[in-house]
Amino acid sequence: MLHSRQTTGTFIALALAIVLAACGGPGQTAGPPGVSRDARPTPSAVNLDGTEWVLTSLNSHSPVEGWAITLDFPDENYLQGHAGCNYYGARYASDGNGFNLSEGRIDTTDFACDVPDSVMQQEAAYFEALRIAAVYGLIDDRLVFVNAAGETILAFTMQEEPSIDPALEDTEWVLTSLNGRSLLEGTTITLNFAAGFLEGFAGCNAYGGGRDSGKYTAADEGILAIPAVAITAQDCHEPEGVMQQEADYVKALHDAAAYRVTDNRLEIENGAGETTLVFRRKEELSMDPRDLLGTAWRLLSWNGDSLIEGSTITLAFHNEVQASGHAGCRGYVATYQASDDDIGFHWFAMTGPYEHCSEALMEQEGQYTTVLGWTTDYRIGEGQLEILTARGEVLVFEPLPEDANASLEGTAWTLTAFIEEKRVEGMPTPLLMPTDLLAETEIMATFEDSTVSGSAGCNSYRAAYAVDGSSLNVEAPAATEMACLSPAGVMEQEQRYLGFLRDVTTHRIHGNQLWLETGDGRALVLVQEIDR
């Protein structure tokens, strides 16, 4: 089964979200002046919401061959699509067959596309036609737009579901040859097919994955068409030539015309019959994600190299979607998805301030969290966990002691963060949102003689607790009654902590982290000092 990485599967949606967020609400329009009702398309009872269309005529001219323009209606009074290079979206208003864009506005991405000038000229003409459209509707099976002079300026046909060859669907590949040459040493290029889309890693950037970008058509007679591929915009300087190699790869994808699959080999040809891309099938391992649950690991090596001497990086899997650890300087929380041997981390947030951490350790921490964002696969064997990335990196972990139900008795901890869940549209799981402590405050918890006690930031507190396996019950804490005036918010923070503590139902120790969890997705994250 294929994974869907955050960095690949959602980067197009994120780009559109940024540029389209400012769209205003739909206005109202009366029938457009200067257009007789006879010029209007025949009204249709068909609801356009949820429909997808492909441009067939622009100002009475056929579109540039091989560069499809699409138009989708995902919601009422909102349209979006792909214009050949850029993605676009707009609010519109309608009255019967009357049509106008709200404030004449179209929001677009700003990709630097390596396309012919005719494609960019067509894109500009298409946006202008949308802006001046005054009437729209269905004639037979066509969706047409008419300007104020009664001229049909845009015509679309319903987009058909692409033809998909089962030999490609749900497969993953690694590139071995590009235009007859091996890849640059130290680079990896991948290609994945799933649900009518393709995606992968092009050597520096992720590509594919979206409503229109990355769609492909592959018929079992060997015909392949990839009309558009969107790609992130990172600039990589090493190894020398990697950006040119990436550009050559993306062009080869766009020029694809035919393919053949033989055993574990995929070959793609261009329109001239030249084999431009050769892939090997990526090895799939039989893994069960349930084997990750409740495990905690310490990083041993990174592409064969050891960590900075004295530093510790850990990773713990709480359940099917939540993970946490220590990144060398600070703690972190994350959400992830795993299926078969695929794994992807979709969200990271750091906890706690930088303390006693060198510049080298901070750099290592940043590299580690970046690498986790590129993860694609994992395997467990011979007492180790290996995590692989789209960029070809390999992280090797060894187990931490099995201490998920370790005794709290006789331990002392320092609070680093409050955790709350937040649901975000488009994200598969709730995000773990940490809040660090106020500067110059400290909250402690010592578990001894069935009592948890310490400082809540201003006042001292005590509460009886009882443990049954991983279950934890804390009675209502009793606290002193001092009033602290600084820093601002310290009393509110104290009450928040005591409220969380009273609601705790579960405790888990992951390496040097203690998670005190409530039944509604909240948690307190506490730490013990470890070697850095």
C-alpha positions, 0 to 999 in steps of 0.5 A: 500500500502506498503512503501519502506524505504530508510534504507531498500529498498536501503541498499543493493544497497548502499552496492554494490555501495561502493564496486563496485565503483572502477570497471574499464572499460571493456577491449578488448579480442581476442579469448582465446588461447588454445580453439578450436572453436568447444569447444565454445558454439553455438553463439546466437543472444539473447542479455543477457542485462537485463536477470537473471539466476540461477546456475544449475551446478558448475564444473559439480556438482549441487549447494548446495540445498537451496542456489541459486546462481544468475547471472544478466546482468543489463548493457552491459559488466557488470554482478552481482548477489548473490553467496549464502552469498555475492553480487558481481559485475564485468566488463567483456569483450567479443569478439564473444563468448570469455569472460574474467573478466576485470583484473580478478576482482570481487568486493563483499560485505563482509557479515558475513553470518550464513550459512553452510561451504559448502555454503561458499566453493561453493561461493569461487569455483563459483568466481574462475570459473568466473575468469577462464572462457574463453568462454560463450554463449547459448546452447539450453536454457542454459547459459554456461561458458567454461574454456581454456581447453574446460571444461564447468565449469558453467551452468545456466537456465533463472530465472523464475518469482516467484510464488506469492500468492495474499493472501501475496502480498502487506501485512504487518505483525507484529511478535507475536511468534518466535519458540513458544515464545513471543518477548522480551519486548520492541522489534518489528519485522515486515515482509512486502511483495511487488512486489515479495520481502519481507522486514522488521525490525528484532529487531535491523536491517533492512532486505530484499529489493534488486535484489536477496535478499528478493525474495520469492516464495509463491504458493497458495497451501501453499508452501513458499521459501525464498532463501536469506535474506540480513540484515544491520550490526548494533549491538544493546545491549538493551534489553539483548538478542535482537541480538540472537532473531534477528538471530533466526528470520532470520534463521526461515525465511530461513528455511520457507517451508510452510505458511497459512493465516487465517483472520489476522494471518500468520503462517510460518512452517519449513520443519519439519512442526513446526510453527516457526513464527506467525504474526498478520496483521498490522492495516491499517488506512485510511489516505490521504497524501494530509492532510500533505501538508502545515502543521507544527507541534511541537513534544510533546512526544516521546514514552510517554516521554516529550522533554528536558525542554525548547527544541523545535523540529518541522516538516513541510511538504512543498509539496509532497516530501519536509519537514523541521524543527528544531531538537532542536539545528539546522535546517534540511531539508528532502525528504519523501514519503507518501502513504495511511498511510505509510511514509518514510523519505529518506534524511536528511541534517542539516543546521546551526552550533551548537550554545548555545546547551548543550550536552544533546540537541545535543544527543536528536537531534541525536536521533530524526533524527535517529528515523525519518529514521525508520518511517513507518506509520502516522496518523492524528486525534484529532488535533495531528499527530502521526508518528510510526517507524519500531522499535515501537517508537511513535512520537506525534506532535501538530500543530503549528499556521497556518502561511504558508501565515503569513505576512512578514511585521515587521519581521527580520530573519537570514540566515542559509543555501542556498538550491539547489536540486540534482538528484541522480540515484536511489532516488525517489525525488531530494535531498535537498542539504544545504550549510551553511554560512561561519564561522564568517559571518552573513546575515540578512533580515528585512522586513519593509515598503515593503522593505527588507534590512540588511547585505549581509555578507560584504555590506548592501543592500536594495530592494523593495518587494511585496507579494500576498498570498505566492507569493513574488517578490523582485526587484534587490537589491541595495548594498554598494560597500565595498570589504571584504577580509576575510574570504575567499569567503565572497564576492562570498557568498554575490553575491550568496545570492543577486542572490538568493534573486532576483530570489525568487518567493515564501515565506513560514513560517514553525514554526521559519523557513522562506523559500524564494524559487525560481522557479527552486528548490533553496531556502534561509532558514532563522530563528528567535530565538526560545527557545531551 
